[in-house]
Amino acid sequence: MVEPEAAVTSTYATRSGLSGVARPVGTLVAAGSIALLILPFFSTFGELLTKAAMAAGFDAWLGQWIAPIEGKLVHGALALIGVPSAYDGSLLYVGTGAGSLALYISWNCVGWQTLLFLAVSMATGLQGEYTRRSRLETVVLGVIGIAMLNILRITVVALVAYAFGQVPAVIVHDYGSVIATVAFLMAFWAFAYNVVLERTRDRDDASPEEGTARASSEATVPS
């Protein structure tokens, strides 16, 4: 009579864990699919929005604070792999001499889209009985991971532009960014659910062996 109950408890815990992982992953798959479908319109609209924001001055604080920092970090990443580069504020110069090219890091390229994906996934992924500390650790790791992803994304785009030209770089920038973001967030949430997030009710998540031993000890107590 005890073993079936333990098996049901184990099955329920497994299904509950899968349900938790499926929530942010399902959201990311849907968002990524929609983004790919509307990407041509989104890219055109994004360029128009960028120009309008720059003309109105709304991009000032992003362009003043975030873009130069990312340009400096990308410069450091390129130096690590032996590619000569230089930066001046939001401008990143890749290469030397006649073959060098200048890339402008606008506010629309600093990674706010990836932060939006992260915020949407957090809204669903952090639902449940998890400790406050593990939630905070998940948020911090997510923000750090997204920041590293943005540096890697800009670095790859700069390398493609330097090696193959502007058109391949635009393709990588538009399509590769969305795919890389969704893939990263899927891996991030898998890691978060398996390693970082902790449930508040540890006793309810006891192993089947512990449940069986406890039930057996209770059954041996004389009435």
N, C-alpha and C positions, 0 to 999 in steps of 0.2 A: 504493500500500500504506500510505502514511502518513496520508493524509487520512481514511480510514475510522476509523483509530485515534483521530485527533484528534476526530472527530465523536462517537465513542463516549465519549471522555473528557468532552467538553462535555455530552453528554446525561446521563452519570452524575452530573456535578457539579450539573446543574440539578435532577435528581430528588432528589439528596441534600439540596439546599437546601430543596426543597418538603417533603420528609419532615420536616426539622427544624422548619419552621414549622407543619406540620400537627399535630405532637405537642401543644403547649400549646393550640392553637386547638381541636383535637378534644376535649381535656379540658374546656375552658371551655364549649364547646357542650353537652356532656353534663351538666356540672354545672349550667349555666344552665337546661337543660330540666327536670332533676329538681327544681331549686329552684322553678321556676314551677308544676310539677305539685303539689308538696307545700306550696305557699306558704300556703294557709289554715291548715293544721295547724302549719306552721313559725311563722307569725305568732302564733297562739294560744299555742303552747308557749314562744315567745320572751318573750311578756309575762309568763307564769307564772314562767319562769326568772328574768326580771329582778326581779320582786317577791320571789322567794325569795332571790336573791342579795343584794338590798338589805337584806332582813330579817336575813340571816346576816352581813352586813358584808363579803362578798367583793368588792363593787364599790367599796370604799373608795378604793383607790389609783387606779383608773380615774376615779372620780368626782372625786377630789381633784386629779388632775394633768392628765388628758387632756381631760375635759369642759370645764373652765373655759378652757383654751387654745383649744379649738375654738369655744366661745361668743364669745371675744374676737375670733377671726379672722372668724367669721361676722358679727359686729357691724361689723367693718371692711369686709367685702365689701358689706354692706347700705348702709353710708355712701357707698361708691363709686358706687352707683347711685341715691343720693338718698332712700333709705328710712330714716326715723328709727328708731332702736333703742337698746337699752341692755342691759347684761348684768350679772349678779350671780352669780358662780360658775357653776353649771350651769344657771341660769335665763337665758333670752334673752327680752327684751321687744321686741316689734315694734310700731311705731306709737306714737302719742301720744294722750292724752286717753281718751275713752270707747271709741274704736275700737281701742285697743291690746290685745294679747294676749300671754300669757306661755307660752313653750315650755320644757319641761324636757328637757335633754339628758342622758339616762341613760347608764350605762356600755354598755348594749346598743345605743346609737345612735351611739357614737363611731367605729365603723367596723371592729370586729374581724372582721366577716364578710368585708369586702373584703380584709383582710390574709390571711384564710384562703384565699380564692380565689387571691391572689397566691402564697402559699406552695405551694399545690397545683400551680399552673402552673409555678413555678420548679423544682419537683421533676422535672418532665418536660422543660421547655423548656431547661434548662441542661445536659442530657445531651449529650455529644459532645465533640469535640476543640477546645475553645475556650480561649483564654488566660485565666489567672487574673485579669488586670487587666480584661478585657472582661466576665467574669462578675461581678466586683465592681461595675463601672460599671452593669451591667444591674440588679443588686439595688438599688443606691442610687437609680437612676432610677425603678425600680418603686415603692419605698417613698415617694419624693417625689411621684410621680404619684398614688398611692393617697391620700396625705394631702391633696393638692389636690382630688382627686375627692370626698373626704368633706366638705371645706369647701363645695364647690359643691353637693353633695347636700343638706346641711342648709340652705344658703342658699335653694335652690329650694323645699324643703319649707316654710320659713318664709314665703317670698313667696306660695306657693299658699294657705297657711293664712290669711295676712293679707288676701289678695284674694278668696278664694272660700270659705273656711271650713274646718272641721276634716275633714269627710268627704273632699273632694278631696285634702287634704293627706295623709291616711292612705293613700289609693290611690297617690298619687305616692311616698310613703315606702316602701310595701311592694313594689309592682310596679316602679316606676321605678328604685329602687335596684338591684335585681337586673339589670335590662336594661342600665342605665348601666354597671354594674360589668363585665359580660361584654363589652359593646361596647368599653369602655376597654381591657380587657386584650387583646382581639383586636388593636386598633390598636397597643397597646404592644409586643406581640410581633412584629408586622409591622415596626415601627420597629427593634426590637432586632436582628432577624435581618438587616435590610438595612443598618443603620448602625453599631450598637454592637458586636455580637459578632464576634470575629475568631478564625479557626481557627489552631491551633498549627502546622500543616503548610502553610505558605504555598506551598512549592514544589510540593506535590501539587495545589494549586488554580491552577496556571498556566493562562493562557488558551490556547485552541486554536492561536492564532497562534504563541505561544512554543513550544508543544509541536511544532508543525510545523517551525519554524525549527531547533530543537534536533535533531529527527530527521533533517532534511535535512543538517545539518552533520556528523552522525555518519555518514551514508551516503556522504559525499564523502571521508571519511578512507580512504586505501588500506589494504588488508589486508596 
